[in-house]
Amino acid sequence: MKLSLGPILYYWEREATFSFYDEIAAAPVDIVYLGETVCSRRHTLRTEDWFDVADKLAAAGKEVVLSSQALIESESDLKTLRRIADNGKFKVEANDMGAVHLLAAAKIPFVAGPHINTYNPQTLELLAELGAQRWVMPVEMSREALSHMQAARPAGMETEVFAYGRLPLAFSARCFTARHYNLPKDDCQFRCMDYPNGLTLNTREGQPFLALNGIQTMSASIYNLIGELDSMRATGVDVVRVSPQAFHTAKILKLFRDTLDGQLTAQAAARQMTKLMFDQACDGYWHGKPGIEQSYLAATDSE
């Protein structure tokens, strides 16, 4: 299986972002997704900057995919989407159906991202007909449901699974981080930059429950399927995705790479990974349970 790095879902400083991808150029990852997928107000990197980063990563031997926004709200957003679609060098990850139809009309092969509601074989077949060459399983889907999808997967279609990171759950036209500070969305003062891994939201009982990331709602817990790589192989998964976090992403990638290559057991990797995670782990969705639940790492700790 190949190892991929998803797009940065948070808002980081410009130089921090460039430094991050300098490190990723030397990391053991096969595919790198680039671009702003959450909020068009995030401008520390412009479209040309992303193209420059893409060229550098491609020169380092990575397959580069340019990701589109999941929520298109303005003509400016559409203009950016068109520039990404017309880049002429790299595949595009479509994260809404508008992007899918734009790419299909131009006959440009694409990746159907995790925000496309691909929950049945008929949808997957339609995406293949429109030009999708890879699809990313929705994060709420279970292994059992994925098995049914794989049985009907169109020929030539690759399957990618989101296997590590805070889960991107939903989008809204409202900016939750701005609302937290009683600020209007159009004058948010870019407060999400203060939270490089998202702003954790606790229940009244003090339990971490969700994370606010601008207009995006995420899980507070970190989805971690390091212990499920063998079951992914058995299900025919082609690509395993790690979502960037502000610290230790290269180390997380190395642990996934070593486990995929058989140089490290999943149990050993899971134990090492607990020291690199900024919140507790979860894996409930993969097992068809509530997403916040955790099975594999809990079992590992008890051994």
C-alpha positions as CSV (number, residue, x, y, z in Angstrom):
1,M,0.0,0.0,0.0
2,K,1.0,3.6,-0.6
3,L,1.2,6.2,2.1
4,S,-0.2,9.7,1.5
5,L,-0.2,13.0,3.4
6,G,-3.5,14.9,3.3
7,P,-3.8,18.7,2.9
8,I,-3.2,20.8,6.0
9,L,-6.6,21.4,7.5
10,Y,-5.5,24.2,9.8
11,Y,-4.3,27.7,9.4
12,W,-0.5,28.0,9.9
13,E,2.0,30.8,9.5
14,R,3.5,31.1,6.1
15,E,7.0,30.2,7.1
16,A,5.9,27.4,9.2
17,T,4.0,25.9,6.3
18,F,7.1,26.2,4.0
19,S,9.3,24.6,6.7
20,F,6.8,21.8,7.1
21,Y,6.9,20.9,3.4
22,D,10.7,21.1,3.4
23,E,10.6,18.4,6.0
24,I,8.0,16.4,4.1
25,A,10.1,16.4,1.0
26,A,12.5,14.0,2.8
27,A,9.7,12.0,4.6
28,P,8.8,8.4,3.5
29,V,5.5,9.4,1.9
30,D,4.4,8.5,-1.6
31,I,1.6,11.1,-2.2
32,V,1.2,14.6,-0.9
33,Y,-2.1,16.6,-1.2
34,L,-1.7,20.4,-1.2
35,G,-3.9,23.4,-0.9
36,E,-6.6,25.1,1.2
37,T,-9.6,22.9,1.6
38,V,-11.4,24.7,4.5
39,C,-11.6,28.5,4.3
40,S,-10.9,30.9,1.4
41,R,-10.0,33.6,3.9
42,R,-6.8,31.8,4.7
43,H,-4.3,33.6,2.5
44,T,-0.8,33.0,4.0
45,L,-0.2,30.9,0.9
46,R,-1.6,32.0,-2.5
47,T,-2.4,29.6,-5.3
48,E,1.0,30.4,-6.9
49,D,2.7,29.5,-3.6
50,W,1.0,26.1,-3.6
51,F,2.1,25.5,-7.2
52,D,5.7,26.3,-6.1
53,V,5.5,23.8,-3.2
54,A,4.0,21.2,-5.6
55,D,7.0,21.6,-8.0
56,K,9.5,21.1,-5.1
57,L,7.7,18.0,-3.8
58,A,7.4,16.6,-7.3
59,A,11.2,17.1,-7.7
60,A,11.7,15.2,-4.5
61,G,9.9,12.2,-6.0
62,K,6.4,12.7,-4.5
63,E,3.1,12.3,-6.4
64,V,1.4,15.7,-5.8
65,V,-2.3,16.2,-5.8
66,L,-3.9,19.7,-5.6
67,S,-6.9,19.7,-3.3
68,S,-10.0,21.9,-3.8
69,Q,-12.2,23.6,-1.2
70,A,-15.0,21.6,0.3
71,L,-17.4,24.6,0.5
72,I,-17.4,26.9,-2.5
73,E,-19.1,30.2,-1.5
74,S,-18.1,32.9,-4.0
75,E,-17.0,33.8,-7.5
76,S,-13.5,34.2,-6.1
77,D,-13.6,30.6,-4.8
78,L,-14.7,29.4,-8.3
79,K,-11.8,31.4,-9.9
80,T,-9.4,29.6,-7.6
81,L,-11.0,26.2,-8.4
82,R,-10.6,26.9,-12.1
83,R,-6.9,27.7,-11.7
84,I,-6.3,24.5,-9.8
85,A,-8.2,22.5,-12.4
86,D,-6.3,24.1,-15.2
87,N,-2.8,23.7,-13.6
88,G,-1.7,21.3,-16.4
89,K,0.7,19.3,-14.2
90,F,-0.9,17.7,-11.2
91,K,-4.0,15.7,-10.4
92,V,-6.8,17.4,-8.5
93,E,-8.7,16.2,-5.5
94,A,-12.3,17.3,-5.9
95,N,-14.0,17.9,-2.6
96,D,-17.4,19.0,-3.8
97,M,-19.6,18.0,-6.8
98,G,-19.0,21.4,-8.5
99,A,-15.3,20.5,-8.7
100,V,-16.2,17.0,-10.0
101,H,-18.3,18.4,-12.8
102,L,-15.8,21.1,-13.7
103,L,-13.0,18.4,-14.0
104,A,-15.3,16.0,-15.8
105,A,-16.3,18.6,-18.4
106,A,-12.6,19.3,-19.1
107,K,-11.9,15.5,-19.1
108,I,-9.3,15.9,-16.4
109,P,-8.7,12.7,-14.2
110,F,-9.2,13.4,-10.5
111,V,-9.4,12.1,-7.0
112,A,-12.8,12.1,-5.3
113,G,-12.0,13.5,-1.9
114,P,-13.4,12.5,1.5
115,H,-16.0,15.2,1.5
116,I,-17.8,13.7,-1.5
117,N,-20.7,11.6,-0.2
118,T,-19.6,8.3,-1.7
119,Y,-21.6,5.8,0.3
120,N,-22.8,3.3,-2.3
121,P,-21.5,1.5,-5.4
122,Q,-23.7,3.5,-7.8
123,T,-22.1,6.7,-6.7
124,L,-18.7,5.2,-7.1
125,E,-19.6,4.1,-10.6
126,L,-20.8,7.5,-11.5
127,L,-17.6,9.1,-10.2
128,A,-15.6,6.7,-12.3
129,E,-17.6,7.6,-15.4
130,L,-16.9,11.3,-14.7
131,G,-13.1,10.6,-14.5
132,A,-12.3,9.7,-10.9
133,Q,-9.2,7.5,-10.7
134,R,-9.1,7.3,-6.9
135,W,-11.7,7.8,-4.2
136,V,-11.2,8.6,-0.5
137,M,-13.5,6.8,1.8
138,P,-15.8,9.0,3.9
139,V,-14.4,9.1,7.4
140,E,-17.6,7.7,9.0
141,M,-17.6,4.6,6.9
142,S,-16.9,1.2,8.5
143,R,-14.7,-1.6,7.4
144,E,-17.7,-3.7,6.7
145,A,-19.3,-1.0,4.5
146,L,-16.0,-0.5,2.7
147,S,-15.8,-4.2,1.9
148,H,-19.2,-4.0,0.1
149,M,-17.9,-1.0,-1.8
150,Q,-14.7,-2.8,-2.8
151,A,-16.6,-5.7,-4.1
152,A,-18.3,-3.4,-6.6
153,R,-15.4,-1.1,-7.2
154,P,-15.0,-0.1,-10.9
155,A,-11.9,-1.4,-12.7
156,G,-8.9,0.9,-12.3
157,M,-10.3,2.8,-9.3
158,E,-7.9,3.2,-6.4
159,T,-9.2,3.3,-2.8
160,E,-7.7,5.6,-0.1
161,V,-8.5,5.5,3.6
162,F,-8.2,8.4,6.1
163,A,-6.1,6.6,8.8
164,Y,-4.7,9.3,11.1
165,G,-5.7,12.7,12.4
166,R,-8.6,14.7,13.8
167,L,-11.6,13.7,11.7
168,P,-13.0,16.4,9.4
169,L,-16.7,15.9,10.1
170,A,-18.7,18.9,8.8
171,F,-18.7,22.4,7.3
172,S,-20.8,25.4,7.8
173,A,-21.1,28.9,6.2
174,R,-20.6,30.2,9.8
175,C,-17.1,30.4,11.3
176,F,-17.2,28.7,14.6
177,T,-13.8,30.0,15.8
178,A,-14.9,33.6,15.1
179,R,-18.2,32.9,16.9
180,H,-16.2,31.6,19.9
181,Y,-14.7,35.1,20.2
182,N,-17.9,36.9,19.3
183,L,-16.5,38.1,16.0
184,P,-18.2,38.2,12.7
185,K,-17.0,35.9,10.0
186,D,-15.8,38.7,7.7
187,D,-13.8,40.2,10.6
188,C,-12.6,37.0,12.2
189,Q,-9.1,38.4,12.8
190,F,-7.8,35.0,11.7
191,R,-8.2,33.6,15.2
192,C,-8.0,30.1,14.0
193,M,-4.2,30.7,13.5
194,D,-4.0,30.7,17.3
195,Y,-4.9,27.0,17.2
196,P,-2.6,25.0,14.9
197,N,-4.4,21.8,15.7
198,G,-7.9,23.2,16.1
199,L,-9.8,24.6,19.2
200,T,-10.9,21.7,21.4
201,L,-14.6,21.9,22.6
202,N,-15.4,20.1,25.8
203,T,-18.7,18.8,27.1
204,R,-20.2,20.2,30.3
205,E,-18.6,17.3,32.0
206,G,-15.2,18.4,30.8
207,Q,-14.8,15.6,28.2
208,P,-13.1,16.6,24.9
209,F,-15.8,16.1,22.2
210,L,-15.2,18.2,19.1
211,A,-12.7,20.6,17.7
212,L,-13.5,23.9,16.0
213,N,-11.4,24.8,13.0
214,G,-12.9,27.9,11.4
215,I,-16.0,26.8,9.4
216,Q,-15.1,23.1,9.9
217,T,-16.1,20.9,12.8
218,M,-13.7,18.1,13.6
219,S,-13.4,15.3,16.2
220,A,-11.4,16.2,19.3
221,S,-9.9,12.7,19.4
222,I,-7.4,11.6,16.8
223,Y,-8.5,8.9,14.5
224,N,-5.7,6.3,14.4
225,L,-5.9,3.1,12.3
226,I,-2.3,2.1,12.7
227,G,-3.5,-1.2,14.0
228,E,-5.8,-1.9,11.1
229,L,-3.3,-1.9,8.2
230,D,-3.5,-5.6,7.7
231,S,-7.3,-5.5,7.5
232,M,-7.0,-2.7,5.0
233,R,-4.8,-4.8,2.8
234,A,-7.3,-7.6,3.1
235,T,-10.0,-5.2,2.0
236,G,-8.0,-4.1,-1.1
237,V,-7.1,-0.6,0.1
238,D,-4.5,1.1,-2.1
239,V,-3.5,4.2,-0.1
240,V,-3.4,5.1,3.6
241,R,-3.8,8.8,4.4
242,V,-2.2,10.7,7.3
243,S,-3.6,14.1,8.1
244,P,-1.0,16.7,9.1
245,Q,-0.7,17.9,12.6
246,A,1.4,20.8,13.9
247,F,4.1,18.6,15.5
248,H,5.6,15.2,14.8
249,T,4.0,14.6,11.4
250,A,7.2,13.3,9.8
251,K,7.6,10.9,12.8
252,I,4.0,9.7,12.4
253,L,4.6,9.0,8.7
254,K,7.8,7.1,9.5
255,L,5.8,4.9,11.9
256,F,3.2,4.2,9.3
257,R,5.8,3.5,6.7
258,D,7.8,1.1,8.9
259,T,4.6,-0.8,9.8
260,L,3.5,-1.0,6.2
261,D,6.9,-2.3,5.2
262,G,6.9,-4.9,8.0
263,Q,9.9,-3.3,9.8
264,L,7.8,-2.6,12.9
265,T,4.8,-4.3,14.5
266,A,1.5,-2.4,14.7
267,Q,1.6,-2.8,18.5
268,A,5.1,-1.3,18.7
269,A,4.1,1.6,16.4
270,A,1.0,2.3,18.4
271,R,2.9,2.5,21.7
272,Q,5.4,4.9,20.1
273,M,2.7,7.0,18.6
274,T,0.9,7.7,21.9
275,K,3.8,9.9,22.8
276,L,3.4,11.9,19.5
277,M,-0.4,12.5,19.7
278,F,-1.7,15.7,21.2
279,D,-5.1,14.1,22.3
280,Q,-6.5,10.7,22.9
281,A,-7.1,8.2,20.0
282,C,-10.3,6.9,18.5
283,D,-11.2,4.3,15.9
284,G,-14.9,3.7,16.4
285,Y,-16.1,4.4,12.9
286,W,-13.9,1.7,11.4
287,H,-15.5,-0.9,13.6
288,G,-19.0,0.3,13.0
289,K,-19.3,1.9,16.4
290,P,-19.6,5.5,17.7
291,G,-16.7,7.4,16.3
292,I,-15.4,8.5,19.7
293,E,-14.8,4.9,20.8
294,Q,-11.3,3.3,20.8
295,S,-10.6,-0.4,20.4
296,Y,-7.1,-1.1,19.1
297,L,-5.0,1.2,21.3
298,A,-7.0,0.3,24.4
299,A,-6.4,-3.4,23.7
300,T,-2.7,-2.7,23.2
301,D,-2.4,-0.8,26.5
302,S,-4.0,-3.7,28.3
303,E,-1.5,-6.3,27.0
